[in-house]
Amino acid sequence: MDSGLLYVVYNEWIRDPETNEMPYKIGITKNSVEDRYYGLGLKMPGEFNTLFAYKFSDCKSIEQIVHGMLNQLCVNGEWFNVNEAALDSIQESCKLMGGELVTENFENEIETVTGSKDSTHYNFNEKEYPKNRLVLAVVKEYVKNNDFSLKDLQNIFYKKLQGGFGVVEELSNAVNIYKTTGYKRHFIDDPIKLNDSQEIVVCSQWGIGNINRFINKAKELGYSIEIEK
């Protein structure tokens, strides 16, 4: 059996010319997803981003199963026109088949392959933050200055920005994830109370594979974020 990663990636530049729909590439790699980008980037424009990736002891068999599930949605080779519901179904199937979510472990993946680790810090509102604390600070600032529900925030900070868990979640759901898996995926000790009294939390799983997507979104919302030299 060949261990490796089943990944789902996308590229905003790659779209159906008639419908403008963006397909997703679903494939496997024995190294890191970021390493796989190099080969993809030689042939296509734009930037590739990972939606999520799961580690399996027999990734080739899992790929065949997932591709079989999506056979009617295939547009070309490993490219599929899948909607949000189908993407959620893929993730649920990966979990049921014993896959280990590795989207939040990009830094460890890259460290294994290249021998280097990214420890970049960022300056926001005259304070320095690591990646995950930067996201927490930005969301807190946004909530402080706006009156939004959790659903509103999830539409603004949409799931694809983070990849696997999304950016914000209801506190009770995040606590349940912790109790079920034994791993903290959110800042459950630092909840944010909305004006409707609902408590939400921010996902803590950020690395070089997804932080730039969030930073670009924060800049769209008018926030200034600089890399700390």
N, C-alpha and C positions, 0 to 999 in steps of 0.2 A: 504493500500500500504506500502511496505517496502523500505525505503530510504537506499541508500548504494552506493557502487562503482562498476562499471564494469571495470575490469582491463585486460590488456594484458601483460603477463610476459613470460620470456624465461630463459633457463638455458643452457649455452654453452656445458655442459656435456651430455645433452639429445639430441641425434641425431638418425636418421634412420641408422641402421647398413649397409644398402645396398647403399643408396644414399648420406649419410652423411648430409642430410638436417636437419635443426634445426626447430622443430615445436614450436608453441606458445600456451600457455595455456590462454584461454579466460574464465574468470569466474567472480563471484561477491563476495563481502564481505560487511558486515555491519559495520566493524571497519576500520582499515587502511590496505592498501595493505601489508605493512611491517609486520603487525600482522599476516596476512594470510600466509606469508612466513614460519612462525614457523611450521605450520602444514604440509606444503609441504616439508620442509627440513627434517622432521622426516623420510620421506620415500625415498628421492632421494639424490644423491650426488651433489656436485657442489654448486654454488651460484645462487640464483634467482635474476633477475633484472627486473624492471618494464619498459616497453616500453612507455606506457601511461595508464592513468586511468581517467574515467569520473564519475561524481557524478549525480545520478538520484533519483527522489522521488519514483520511482517504478522500482528498478534495476532488479527484477526478470523478469518482462515483457520485458525489454530491452534485457536482456540476451537471452531470447527465440527468439526474433527477430534476433539478431546478429547470434546466432547459426544456425537459419534457413537459413540465407543468405549464410552461409559457410558449409552447410550440406555435400556437395560433397567433401569438403576439410578436413573433420574430420578424424583423424587417430586413436583416442582413447579417448572416453569421451569428456573432454573439451580441448583436444589437437588438433590443426589444422595445416596443412601445408599451410601456407599463404605467398605469396610473398609481395614485397614492395607495389605494386599496390593495393593488397587486404587490406593491413594494412592502407593505405591512405583512402581507401573506408570505412573502419570501422570507422575511425576518422571523416570523413565527415558525415556519418550516425549518429554518436553520437551527433555531433553538430546540425544536422537538427532535432533530436529528443529532443533537449533542454538540452543536457548534459553539465555539467560544468567541464572543464579540471582541474584536480587536481594534475597532475604530479609535478608541481612546488610547491605544498603545502605540501610535505611530512613532513617537519618539524612541521607544524601545526597539521597534522594528528597524528604524534607521540606524540606531546605535549598533545593532547586531550586524547589519549589512556593511556599514561604512566605517564603524569604529568611532563615530562622532555623535554628540548629543546636543540638541539645540536647547539653550537655556536663556533665550532672549527675554528681556523684560521690556515693559512698555510704560510710557508716561501718559497719564490721563488725569486731568484736573490737578496738575502739579504734584501728582503722587506716582510712585513707581510700583508696578504690579507684574507678577508672573502671568502667564496666559489665562489660567482659570479665574484668578482673582480680578483680572481686567474685565472679563465678561460679567462677573458679579457686580463690579463697580458701575459698569455702564448701565446694566439693567436697573440697578437701584436708582441711579440718577434719572433714568427715563421714567420710572414709576413715580418718583418724587414730583416730577414736573407734569405728569399727565394722569388723567382719571380713566383707567382702562380695566377691563375684566381680564381674567386669565385667557379666555378665548381670543380677546383682542390682541393680547400680547403674543399668543402663539401664532396668530396670523402675521404679526409684524416681525417677530423673531421666529420665522418658520423653521420647521424641523430640519430641513436640509442644511441649514447653517451649521448645525452641530454634527448631524449624521445619524447616529443610532438612537439617542435618548431625547433629542430635541434640546432647546435652550432653556425653557421654563416648564415647570410641572407643578401640579397641586402637591402640597406638602404631604398629605396622607398617602398619595400614590408613590411618592419618592421613598417614604418610610417603608412602604410595603415592598418595594424593590430591594431595599437594604435587608429587610427581614428574610426575604425569599432567597436572595443570592449571597448574602453575607458581605457584600461590597457596597460602599457608599458611592453612589453615582452623582449625588447632588449635595449642595451645601445645606443639609437638613438641620444643622445647628445654627444656621443664619437665615431664617425664613424672612420673607417680605410680605407685609400685610397690605392688602389693597384697600381701596376706599369702601368696597362692599364687604369688608371684614374677612374675605377669603385669604388664606395664607398660601403663598407659592414659594418655590425654591428654584434656584438656578443650577443647571447642570455643571459639574466640576470636571468633566472629561474633555479636555482641550489639549491639542498638540499641534505640531507643524502641519498636520494634514487637514485641519479645519479652522484654525484660528484666523487665517486671513479672510475667510468668508465672513466671519463675524465682524472683523474690523472694517471691512468694506461696507457692511450694512450699517455699522455705527456711524461711519463717515457720511453715509447717505442721510442719516437722521440729524446730521449737523454737528457731530462730536469730533473733536480733534484728538487723535491718538498718534503718538510718535514712538519710534523705537528708541529705547534708552541706550545710549552709547557707553 
